[in-house]
Amino acid sequence: MSTQSTIARNASIVSGATLISRGLGLLRDLIMAYALGASVLADAFFVAFRVPNLLRSLFAEGSLTMAFVPTFVKTKEEQGQEAAFVLARSVQVWLLAILGVLTLVVFFFPKAVTMLIASGFAAKRPELFELTATLVQICFPYILFISGVALCMGILNSLGHFLMPALAPCILNLTLIAASLLALKMGGNVAKWLAWGVLIAGAGQWLLQQPILRSKGFSWKGAVDPTGPGVRRIGILMLPTILGSAVYQINILIGTGLASFLPEGSVSYLYYADRLFQFPLGVFGVAVGVAALPSLATLAAPEKREEFTTTLSSAINLTLFVNLPAAAGLAGLAFPLVGFLFGRGEFGFLAVQGTSLALLGYVVGLPAFSCVRSLVSAYYALGDTKTPVRVAVGCLLVYILVGSTAMQFMGHVGLALAASVSAWTNVFLLGVFLRKHCGPWLTMDKHLVWPFISSLVMVAGCWWSTGLGQLSLVFIPGWAFLYLGVNHALGVSQAKIFTSIFIRVFSRRRA
């Protein structure tokens, strides 16, 4: 099986599971929008939930996974599976120690943390600041569980299992749906119910991974070596990559702080737009990076450099093939899509309009956001942690400069657009600096011109169909099949790969 097909197969597993999760996530956000709208309670909860989410990217799904997987794979190849399992248990010891202390600090000083991320609340709305601090106190221990989930994901992905880690977010979505509905039924504070739901969901996500880990022969009971060479290597990789692997989340956190100075609802508009934007990003953009990382880690040796660049190019081409039409569809159908999903209950016309405009700002950068994961994976597989950090710092400065300027004229939309500008800067710089390792590494599929043209046509078609209102959403499956069919007929290799995957899945179900 070709490199591109292997990545596509593993990515399709992650994408399928993520599709289920994101579908539940949309249902979750629909129910939360009905219960909270873009109110003061919504602003408080979304700010509070940003804190553990940021740390999840900094210490868990971002730098930990990127540093852990190559080291785990190398240890397994050189010393055997049991040595790799000792490494995993040792990393868990450090996670519990570091994040446990951090959790205690936040528990006793929640207002100081809230001041760091939403100082605008303290200046303009003291009652909202107090509520947000309480929610931070409840939500924060979630990081203990989700970091453990990220470690489980690294172990399972390294062992060739991708399904269960990708399904873990379903637990969070189902729990928050239940919390929203119970809060409405019981007449309680919806934001507090959701905060407790976050904490419960973290435990559920961790428990979901344990049966699969046991089936792979792994147990948390056993020898540990907290100061071993593998642990030290992960620490060396993680310390600089904490910033480099989470530039997007840091942008969002800074954006939340800037948005706290804007009119009420701005934080919520950005949150809901980000949730829709994350759907295609998570379903395939991140999925390709997750699927490609173990392969890149095994090809990092100099004598395998040609195969390494082929694998990375395949990942980028696959990512663009899917995310170009996704960006086109979101851009063309932003208003009817937001209205259909969220436009009810406390979520009125102004909220729909504000969220739709924020979504337009984000989707400009969707292809770039999607490519970053694969590019950063390549650097970590090669052992270069300094370059992504330097690029990330530069991109943060770009975001702050563009965002703080654009918000003066465009409000919250300027912050969304600034995130896209930062993402494109990130991709460009990472791609250019990668040449020092691999030379001219990117081999763009000549047929990708057709997906690009098809996506432009799709934007125009979607904009035209919005005259039908929310009925225009009925045509989304048609646009997807038309895009795939046309590009398959034009000989685009990525279209042929996905068509073959769909045919195999359909054939198995019929059999």
N, C-alpha and C positions, 0 to 999 in steps of 0.2 A: 504493500500500500504506500502511495506517495506521501511525502511530508505534509503537503497541503491537505490531502485527504485525511491523514491521521489527526492533524490539528482540527479540521472541520468536524470529524467524528466526535472527538472529545469535547470540542466546543459545543456541538449540538446537544450532548448530554447535559452540560452545564446550562446551556440556553433553554433546553426544555424544562429543566427543573426551575430555573430562574423565571421562565415565563409563567409557570404556575404561581411562584412566589409573588411576581410583580402583578399578576392578575388579582391575587388576594390583596396585594398592597393598594391597588386602585380601589377595590371594594372598601378596604379599610379607610382610605382617604376620603372616599365618598361619604361614608358614615360619619367620619370625624368632621367633615365639612358641614354636614347636616346638623351635627350636635354643637360644634364650636363656631362655624363660620370663619370670619376673619376678625374675631373679637379680641378683647383684652385677654380672655382666658386662652385663646389660641396662640396669641403672641407669647404668653408666658410659657406654655407647654413647649412650643417649638424651640424657644431659646434654651430652655432647660434640657431638652433632649439633644441639642447640639453638642453639649459638653461631652457626654459619654460617646457620642457618635464620632466626634473629632478624635478622641483618644483611641477609639476602635481602629481608626485609620492609622494613627501614629504608632500605636504599640501592638496592634493585632493584625487586621487584614492587610495593612500596608507593609510596613517595614519588617514585621515579624515573618510574614509569609514569604516575602521576597528574600530575606536572609536565611530563613530556616530551610526552605525546600532545597536549594543547591547544596547546602551543607549536609542535610539529611541524606540526599541522594549520594553524595560523595562518600560519606561515612558508611553507608550501606554497601556501596560497591567495593570499598577498600577493606572494611573491617567486618562486614556482615550485618545481618538484620538486627541481632540483639544489641550490638554497639549503637546502632541508629536509634533503637528504642530507649537505651540509656540516655542518649542525647536528648530525646523528646521529654523524658521525665525530668531531666535536669533543667531544661528551659522552663518547664511548668513551675518548678520551685522558685525560680527567679521572678516569673510573672506574678505569682501569688505574693511574694515578698514586696516587690516594688509597688505593684498596684494596690496591695492591701494597705500599705502606709499612705499612699495617695488618697485612697478612699476615706481613711480616717481623718485626714486633713480636711477634705471637702465636707465631710459630715459635720465637723465641729466649726468650720468657717465657710458656710455656704454663701454668705453675703459677699465675701471677698472675691469668690469665684464669679458670682453674678456680676459684680462691678467690672470685672475684667472683660466680660463678653457682651454686656448690655448696659453700659454706663448711662446711655440715654434714658433708660427707664428710671434710674435714680434721680436724674436731673429734672425730668418732666412728669413722671407718674410714680410717685413713691409707693402707692398701694400695689401697683403692678410689679415693682421691684421686690417687695416683700413676698408676694405670691411666687414669683420666679425663683427666689432663693429657696423657698420651701420645696418646690418641685425639683430643683437641682439636688437637694439633699436626698430626695427619694430615688431619683433616677440614677444617680452616679454609680452605685454598686453594680449596675449592669455591666460595667467595663470588666469586672472580675470574671463574669461568666462568658462574655463575648470574646475576651482574649483567649480563654480556654477553647472556645469553639474554633477560633482562628488556628490555634495550634493543632487541633484535631483535623482541620481542613488540610493543613500542610502535611501531616502524616499520611492521610488518606490519599491526597493527590499524588504524593510521592510514590505510593504503592499502587497507583493506577485506578483509584476509585474517586469519581467526581460527583456522583449523584447525591449522596446524603448531605455533604456540606452545602451543596447548592440549594437543598430543600430546607435547610435550617431557618432561613428568614420567614418561612411559612408560619412557624410557631409564633414569631413576633406579630405577624399580621393578624393571625387568628385571635391571639390574646388581646390585642388592642381593639379589634372588632367587638369582642365580648365585653371588654371594659367600657367602651362607648355605649353599647346597648344597655348594659346594666346601670350605668350612670343615668341614662335617660329614664329608665324604668324606676329607679330608686329615687330620682330627683336630687342626686348628689352633685358635687363639684366635678364636672367632667374632666377637667385638667388633672385633678388629683387622682381620679380613677385611672386615667391613662398613665400617669407616672408610676403607680403601683403595677399596672399591667406590664410596663417596660421591664421592671425588675423580675417579675414572675416569668416573663417570656425568656429572659436570659438563661434562667435555670433550665427551662424546657428545651432550648436550643442545644445546650450542652448535653443533656441527657439523651437527646435524639442520636448523637454520634456514637454513643458507647457500645451498642450492640455490634455495629460494623467494625469498630476498632477491635473488639474481642474476637470477631470472626477472622480478623487479619493476624491474630496472635499477639496483639498488644495489650498490655495491662499497666495501669498506673502504679501498681505495686511492683517493686523491684529495685534494682540498684540505681543509684544516681551518682553523677559526677559533676557537681555544680561549677567546678573550676577546670574542667577538662578542656582540651584543645578545641573541640567542636563548639562548645559553649562560648569560649573566648572568641572564636571566629564569628559566631553569630552576633556577639556583642559588638565586635569591631565593625561588622557590616551594618548593624542596626543603628548605632549611635549617629552616624552621619545621614543615614537614609530615613530617619524619622521625619525629617523635613522634606526630603526629596520625594518620598513615595506618597505624601499626603498633601501635595500642593493644592489640589482641588478642594479638599475639606478645609484647609486653612483659609483659602479664599472665601469659602462659604461662611466660616466663622467670623472673619473680618467683615464680610458683607453684612452679617447679622448685626454686628456692633454698629456699623455705619447706618444700617436700616433702622436701628433703634432711635435715631435722631429724626427720622422721617415720619410722616403722618401715620396715625393708627392704621393697622392692617398691612403695612408694608412688609413686615417680617413674614406674615402669613402668605402674602402674594408670592414672595420668593420661595417659601417652603412648598406650596402646592405646585408651582411651576417646576421646581426642582424635582418633585416626585414624578411628574409626567416625563420630564426630561430623562430621569434615571431609568425609565422603563426600557427604551432601546439600548441605553448605555450598559445597563446591567445584563440584559438578555443576551447581547452578543459582544458589545465592545469590551467589557471586562472578561467575558467568558473566553474569548480568544487568548487574552493575556494569561489567564489561569491555565488554560490547556497547553499553551506554548512553553510556559516556564520550565516544567520538568524536562521537556525535549531540549530546550536551550541549555539547561544545566549540564546535560550529558554531552553536549557538542562544543563546550567552551574551550577545549584544548586547541592549541595553534594548528595542529595537523588536521583538525576537523573544521577549520574556519570557513571553508567554502560551503559546507553543509549547514553551518550555523547561519550564515547570511541568507541562504536559501530558505531556511525555516522562518527567519525573521521577516523576510520579504513576503513569504506566503501569509504570515499572520497579518501584516499590514494590508495586503491586497484583499484578504477575506474581510477584514474590518471595514475597509472603505466600501466594499461591494454592498454590505448590509446597511451601513450607517448613512450613506449618501441618500438613499430613498427614505430612510427613517427621518432624517432631518427635513427632507422635502415635505413629507406628509405632515409632520408636526407644524411646520411653518405655514403650510397652506390651510390646515384645519384647526389652528390653535383656538379660535374663538368658539366654534361649535363644539369642539371636543371638551373644552373646559366647562362650557355651559351644560353639556349633557352629563358630565361626570359629577360636577359639584354644584350646579346652579339650582339649589333648592334649600329650603329651611332658612338657616341664618346666613347662607351664602347668596347674597343678592347680586344685582346687575353690576354694581361697581366692583365687587370682588371678582366677578367673572372677567370683567374688562382688565382689571389690574393684573390678574394672574395670567391672562392670555398675552398681554404685552411683555410680561417678564419671561414667559415661555419663548417668545420670539427672540428675545435677547440671548437666551441660553442655546437655542438650537443652531445658531450661527456657528457655535463652536463644537457641536456634537461630533463630527468626524475627528476633530483634534483630540477631544476628551477621550474618545474611543481608542485612539492610537497610542496614547501616552502609556497605558499599562504594558503593552508589548515592548515598547522602547525601553522603559525602565527595567523590565524583566531582563532584557538583553544586557544592560549595563551590570546588573547584579550577578547574572550568570558569568560575566567576564571578570567579576571581582572589582570593577571600577565603581566605587561609591562616591567619590568626590565630585565627578562631573554632574550627576543628577542633582546633587545638593547645590552646587553653584548655579546651575540653571534654575532650580526651584527658587532660590533667593532672588534671582533676577526677575523671575515671573511674578513673585509676590510684590516686588517693588512696582512692576508694571501694573498689576491689579490695583494696588493702593492708589497709584497716581491716576490711572484712568478712572477708577471707581469714584474716588473722592471728587474728581472734576466733573464726571458725567452725571453724578447724582444731583449736582446743583442745577442742571438743566433738564434731566430726564427722570429724576426721582429714582425709584427702585429699579426701573428698567435700565438705567445707566449702570447699576451694580451688576445686573445679569449680563449685560453686554461686555462689561469689563472682565468678567470671568471668562468669556469666550475669547477675548483678545489675549488674555494671559495664557489660555490653553494653546492657541495657535503659536504663540511665542515659544511655549514649552516644547511643542513638537518640532518646530523649526530648529531650535538650538540643539536639542537632543540628537536630531538626525544629522546635523552638520558635524557635531563633535564626535559622533560614533565613527566617523571616517578614519580617525586616528587609530582605531582598533582593527577595522575591517576594510579600509579603503572604500571605494564606491559600493556600498553594501546594498542599496535598494534597487531592485529590479522591478520596475512597475510593469504590470501586465499591460501590454499595448491595447488590449481589448477593454480596459477600464474606462476608456473614453466613452464607450456606449452607456455604461451605468451612469456616468456623469451627465450625459445628454438626456438620458431617460429621467433622471431625477429633476432636471430643470423643467422638462415637460410635465412631470408630475406636480411640481409646485404650481405651474400655471393652471393645470387641470383642477387641482384642489381649490385654488383661489376661485376659479369659475364656479365650482360646485357649491361654494358656500352660500350662493344665492338661494339654495334649497334649504338653508338653515341646518338644523341637526340631522335632517334626512341625508345630508352629504356624507355622514359617517357610514352609511350603509355601503358605500362604494369602496371602503378601505380594503376589504379582502380582494376586490376586483383589481384595485391598483397594484396590490402586492403580486397577485398571480400574473397580471399583465407585465409587470416589471421583470419577473423571473422568466416568463415565457419568451418575451422579446429578446432578452439578453442570452437566453439559451439558444435561440435561433440564430443569433449573431455570432455564436461561437465563444462566448465569454466562459472561461474555464470554471470560474467560481459558481456560475449559474448551473453548469453541468454537475458539479460536485453536490450542490444542495438538492438538485432535482433527483440525483441518484440516491441520496440519503432518504428523501421523502418516499421514493418508490420502494426502497427496502423496508422502511418502517410500515408502509401501507401493505406491502406483500406479507410481512410477518403477521400483521393483525388479521388479514383475511385468512391466512393459513391457520 
